Amino acid sequence: MEITKKWVLGLSAIVFVGCAAQPPREVSTISTSNTSLLTTPTASKESEDGINITYAQASVGFDTGCDFNQTFSDDLNDCAKLPVAVKEMAIAHCDGHGRKAMFLGNGTSWLQQTVSKFRCDEL
């Protein structure tokens, strides 16, 4: 009985971690359709390794085949869209360091604004 519980817990942990870990996506491949900014984006945590961009946005609809419950999740998901200005800001920041911008996912600030996280990878 004791060994069975350990196996179940161990396998559950592996499945959970495997499902939660999703690779970053190149910013240039992310859709901007049906999104618009309500506030001017602001940058924070800027370094040669990445940038966080905070903004309020309005978006309409979801991409076909996406789980709309994940769109506002803190985890990276295939449904996330970015406003054009946010994409351009992330790409310009990473280009300035000779790197390419990778989208890590969206979170929410204490003011309920979107916080998009980006990493700058070697070309």
C-alpha positions in Angstrom: 0.0 0.0 0.0 2.8 2.4 0.9 4.7 1.8 -2.4 1.5 2.3 -4.4 0.9 5.7 -2.9 4.5 6.8 -3.7 4.2 5.6 -7.3 0.9 7.4 -7.8 2.3 10.6 -6.3 5.5 10.4 -8.3 3.7 9.8 -11.6 1.2 12.5 -10.9 4.0 15.0 -10.2 5.7 14.0 -13.5 2.5 14.4 -15.5 1.7 17.8 -13.8 5.2 19.2 -14.5 5.2 17.9 -18.0 1.9 19.5 -18.9 2.7 22.8 -17.2 6.1 23.3 -19.0 5.5 24.8 -22.4 8.2 26.2 -24.5 8.5 30.0 -25.3 7.3 31.2 -28.6 9.1 33.6 -31.0 7.4 36.9 -30.8 7.2 37.4 -34.5 4.9 34.4 -34.8 2.3 35.6 -32.3 -1.0 36.9 -33.6 -2.1 40.5 -33.2 -5.6 40.1 -34.6 -8.5 41.7 -32.8 -6.3 43.3 -30.1 -6.0 46.9 -29.2 -4.3 48.9 -26.4 -6.3 50.8 -23.8 -3.1 52.3 -22.2 0.4 52.9 -23.5 2.6 50.0 -22.7 5.4 50.4 -20.1 8.5 48.4 -19.8 10.0 47.0 -16.6 12.7 44.6 -15.6 14.7 45.5 -18.7 18.0 43.7 -19.2 19.9 42.1 -22.0 18.2 38.8 -21.0 14.6 40.1 -21.3 11.8 42.6 -20.6 8.4 42.7 -19.0 5.8 45.0 -20.6 2.6 46.1 -18.8 -0.5 47.4 -20.5 -4.3 47.3 -20.6 -5.8 45.8 -23.7 -9.0 44.9 -25.3 -9.3 41.8 -27.4 -12.2 40.2 -29.2 -12.6 36.4 -29.9 -10.2 33.5 -29.7 -8.2 31.6 -32.2 -9.8 28.4 -33.5 -8.9 25.4 -31.5 -7.9 27.4 -28.4 -9.1 26.7 -24.9 -10.5 30.2 -24.0 -10.1 29.4 -20.2 -6.3 29.6 -20.6 -6.2 33.0 -22.4 -5.7 34.9 -19.2 -3.7 32.3 -17.4 -0.2 33.1 -15.9 1.1 30.1 -18.0 2.2 30.4 -21.5 -0.5 29.2 -23.9 -1.1 29.0 -27.7 -4.1 31.3 -27.5 -2.3 34.4 -26.3 -2.3 37.4 -28.6 -0.2 40.5 -28.4 -1.0 44.1 -29.5 1.2 45.3 -32.3 2.9 48.0 -30.1 3.8 45.4 -27.5 5.3 43.0 -30.1 7.3 45.9 -31.6 8.6 47.0 -28.2 9.8 43.5 -27.3 11.4 42.9 -30.7 13.2 46.3 -30.6 14.4 45.7 -27.0 16.0 42.4 -27.9 17.3 43.6 -31.3 19.1 46.3 -29.4 21.1 43.5 -27.7 21.6 41.5 -30.9 19.1 38.9 -29.8 15.6 37.6 -30.8 12.5 38.1 -28.6 10.8 35.1 -27.1 7.3 35.3 -25.5 7.1 33.6 -22.1 3.5 34.3 -21.3 1.1 36.7 -19.7 0.3 37.5 -16.1 -1.7 40.2 -14.4 -0.6 43.1 -12.3 -2.2 44.2 -9.1 -4.1 46.8 -11.2 -5.4 44.0 -13.4 -3.3 45.0 -16.3 -1.7 42.5 -18.6 2.0 41.8 -18.0 3.7 40.1 -20.9 7.1 38.5 -20.2 9.8 38.2 -22.8 13.2 36.6 -22.9 16.0 37.6 -25.3 17.7 34.6 -26.9 20.9 34.4 -28.9 20.3 34.5 -32.7 
